[in-house]
Amino acid sequence: MDRSEHRAVRRARKAWRNGLGTTAEIATDSSEGDYAWRISLAAISRDSTFSTFAGMQRIITFLGPGGVRLSTEGRGSRELQ
């Protein structure tokens, strides 16, 4: 199996539509339209609404000090540390 290294610091950061964070895309597979899967690193600058992506399964892993609480309307919230 071949290995490759992907450093997030070398990736261009895109601002979120709401302006409250940024995302650096590390790897994607766009063979099925928009994308079949994506690995990205997000920086959250302050409290904001947790966006939904209809039809997408999301796996969220928190990296860094502190914690983050994810809340979704009608589905409650979950703290990640």
C-alpha positions in Angstrom: 0.0 0.0 0.0 1.3 3.5 -0.9 1.4 6.2 1.7 1.2 9.9 1.2 1.3 12.8 3.7 -1.3 15.6 3.6 -0.5 18.6 5.8 -3.5 20.8 6.6 -1.2 23.9 7.0 -0.4 23.7 3.3 -4.1 23.7 2.3 -6.1 26.8 1.3 -8.7 27.6 3.9 -12.2 28.5 2.8 -14.4 30.7 4.9 -17.8 29.3 5.9 -20.9 31.0 4.3 -21.8 32.3 7.8 -18.3 33.7 8.3 -17.9 32.0 11.7 -15.2 29.5 10.8 -13.0 28.1 8.0 -12.4 24.7 6.4 -9.2 23.2 4.9 -10.0 20.4 2.5 -7.4 17.6 2.9 -8.8 15.0 0.4 -12.0 14.4 -1.5 -13.6 12.0 -4.0 -15.9 13.8 -6.4 -16.6 10.9 -8.6 -20.3 11.0 -7.6 -21.2 14.6 -8.3 -20.4 17.2 -5.5 -18.4 14.7 -3.6 -18.8 11.0 -2.4 -16.6 11.7 0.6 -14.4 14.4 2.0 -11.8 14.7 4.7 -11.4 18.3 6.0 -10.2 20.3 9.0 -12.4 23.0 10.4 -11.5 26.0 12.6 -14.5 27.3 14.5 -14.1 31.0 15.5 -17.2 31.3 17.7 -20.7 29.9 18.4 -22.7 29.3 15.3 -25.4 27.2 13.9 -24.4 23.6 13.0 -25.1 23.3 9.3 -26.9 20.2 8.0 -26.0 18.6 4.7 -29.0 16.6 3.5 -28.1 13.1 2.4 -24.6 13.2 3.9 -23.3 11.1 6.8 -20.9 13.1 8.9 -18.2 11.8 11.2 -16.9 14.5 13.5 -13.7 14.2 15.4 -12.6 17.1 17.7 -8.9 18.0 17.7 -7.4 20.5 20.1 -7.7 21.9 23.6 -11.1 22.6 25.2 -14.2 21.2 23.6 -17.1 22.0 21.3 -20.9 21.4 21.7 -22.7 20.5 18.5 -26.4 21.2 18.5 -29.0 20.4 15.8 -32.5 21.7 15.9 -34.9 19.0 16.9 -32.1 16.5 17.6 -30.4 17.8 20.8 -26.8 18.4 21.3 -23.5 16.6 22.0 -20.3 17.7 23.6 -17.0 16.7 22.0 -13.7 16.9 24.0 
